[in-house]
């Protein structure tokens, strides 16, 4: 491909990505505004990470010695039995285990876990997992993120993919949601 053709192609791809992103942001904004005010209330939790289930779930012990299961918001990490599942878990452990964290959250999932953004010394751990190529930006729930987080997570995943970091080294990495669906028994 000539330099001119490559430049035209790159501009076309960038333009398409911008259009998709603007559509996602506008849809997310409309959905967020339609939610009742109580559903938008930001809750905060502080404590020490005392355990990890996988690359996107931690256990936080608060000051009252109550344990809280936290599902990291905005991401989905490979399952433990998937390629990079253990590496994703280890990376998360390196970031948060035995660390004091702040969790910002607005909901619980169907398993009762808090779904939240986990911060260590102000650093977004969810974003760090995506940037390392050890989790997907979970676009099925993108409307639950702020526009700023949506943009940062999308950019981090795009960069990790282009650099073939972590799970993006795989020729065709399987998203965890597809992996889980494939493992479900069919009735």
N, C-alpha and C positions, 0 to 999 in steps of 0.2 A: 504494500500500500504506500502510495507516495505521501510525502509530508503534507501536501495540501489536502489530500483525501482523508488522511488521518485526523487532521485538524477539523475538517468538516464533520467527520464522524464523531469526534469527541464533543464538538459543540451540540450536535444533534442529541447525543446521549445525555449531556448535561441539561439541555432544554427539556427533554422528556422527564428526567428525574425531578427537575424543578416543578414541572406541571403536576406530577404525581404527588410530590411532597406538599404543594399548595393545596391540592384536593384533600389530602389526608388531614392537614392542619385545619382547613375550613370545616370539614366534617366533624373532626374532634371537638372543635370549638362550639359548633352548633349542638352536639350531643352533650357536652359539659354544661352549657348554658341551660339546657332543657332539664337537667337534673335538679331535684329539690335541694334547697340550701343545706339541709341536714346531711345529704349524701356527699356534699363537697367539703364538709368540715375536716380539716387536717388535724389528726391526732399525733402526738409525739410520745415516744417511749425511749428511755435510756437504760442501758445496762451493759453487762459483759457477755460476750459471745462464749458460751460454754460447750457448744456442740454444733456439728454440721451433719446434715443428712446427705447432701450432694452439692453440686455446684451452684444451686440457687435456693437452698433452704438452710437456715441456721436456727439455733436455739439461743435466746437471750435471757439472762437472769437479771431481773430488775432489783432495785434497792430493797424491796420487800421480800426478796428471795423467791419470787414467782417466776417460773419459766414460761417463756412465750415462744412458740414456733413462728418463725418469720419466713415467708416466701418472698424472695427478692422481686420487687416490682419491675415490670418493663422488660424482663429477660426470661429466657428459657434455656437452661444448660443441658448438655447431653446427659442422658441417663447413665448410671454407673456402668451398665453393661454395654454401652455404646463406645465407639472410639472417642477418646478424649474425655470420657466421663470421669475417670479417676483424676486425670490431670486438671480438669475444671474444678473438682472438689479440692484438690491440693492447693491450687492457686487461691481459691476463696479462703481456705484455712490460713494460708500465709498472710492474707490481708486482714483477717478478722479474729481468728481464734485467740482467746484470752485478751481481747482488746475491748475497750469501752467504745460503745457505738451509740449513735442516735438513730432512731427509726421514725420516719415520717410516713404516716399511712392514713387511708380513708376507708378501707374495707377489710373484710375477712373473706377468704375463699370458702368453697363448699366443704372443705375439711376443717374449717375453724381456724386456719392459720391466718395471722396478720399478713396482708400483702403490703409491703412497704419498701421505701427507698432507704437503704442502709448507708450510714455515713460514719467514717472513721476519721477523726480530726478534720472534719469538713469535706473529706474526699468521698465521692459517690462510688461505692463498691460495686453496685450493679453495672454502672458504666465501665468500671475497670474490667469486669468480667468480659463484657462485649469487646472492649478495646484490645484485650489480650487474645481475642479470637477463641474464647472458651465458653461463649454463650451467644445465642441469637438474640437480636432485638425482637421481642415478642409482639409482633405487629397486630395480632388479633386483639390486643388490649391497648393499642396505641392511644385510643381516645381517653384513657385514664391518666395519661401523662400530660404534663405541661407542654406547651409548644416548644419551649427551650429544651426540655429533656428529649422530646421527640427528635428534634434536629440533632442534638448531640449524640444520641444513641444511633440514629441512622448514619451519621457521619463516621462514628467509631466502627460500626459494622462494615461499612463500605471500605474504609481504610484497611481494616483487618483482612477483609476478603482480597483486596488488591495486593496486599503484601503476603498473602497466603500464610497468615499467622494462625497458629493453633489448629483448630478443626478445619480451617479453610485450606489446609495442606491436602486434605482428602480430595480425591477426584470428584466425588459426588456425596458430600456430607448429608446425612439424613437428619432432618429437623426432629427434635425430640417429640413434638406433637404427632408427627407421622410415625415415628418409631413406636410410640405408645398405642396409636391406633392399629398398627400392624400386629401388635402383640395381643390385642383384645380377642377373646374367643368370639367367633361368629356363631350366632344362634340361628 
